[in-house]
Amino acid sequence: MPDYQDVLKKITEDERYRANVNWGQPRPSHPEGTIAAHIEELEGNLEHLKERLSDEEYWKLKVLIHVHDICKPDARRTVSINHPESHASLGREFLTGFTKDKDLLAMAQYHDVHYSMYQRWRKSGELDEKRMDDLVKAVKDWDLFSAFLLIDGCTIGKQRETLHWFFGQLNGQKETRFSAADIW
């Protein structure tokens, strides 16, 4: 099993990581601006959950915090999450250089799917059941993934209703230590 603390060290020493981490300007969903500032906010959120996490979960989440948006400068905007040039696909590909953990790679790839599904539901009133089923099948460790959704979704620029909606949809499909009750 990889030492995720060492994985994180290698990631943060990587040339591509260092080139991208200071990218970004304040915008509605990310008023903090840069990827580095977003990482800092998420690391604070991770500390909020730390006592409920194993050491391995803590370091896996740290890895996700550092890689999930690191490829935004290189990504094509407005493409689907599964598009090879989306920030999620590029982030997943970047992460493959440091770990072969298929579940962690899936989490990096699908970390924004819940938001996309929520946006579609708001417009149409219908749940994209295929996308939900695909997500449920793709991610194996729902404790870790739901913790990450809280960490990334409970930020200054993000509305909590997305998380409330998603945890409501997830209810009954997957059991997890984290739920809408944990939203802060």
Secondary structure, DSSP 8 states (H G I E B T S, - for coil): ---HHHHHHHHHHSHHHHHHTT----BTTBTT-SHHHHHHHHHHHHHHHGGGS-HHHHHHHHHHHHHTTTTGGGS-TT--TTSTTSHHHHHHHHHTTT---HHHHHHHHHTTHHHHHHHHHHHHS---HHHHHHHHHH---HHHHHHHHHHHHSSTTS-THHHHHHHHHHTTT---S--GGG--
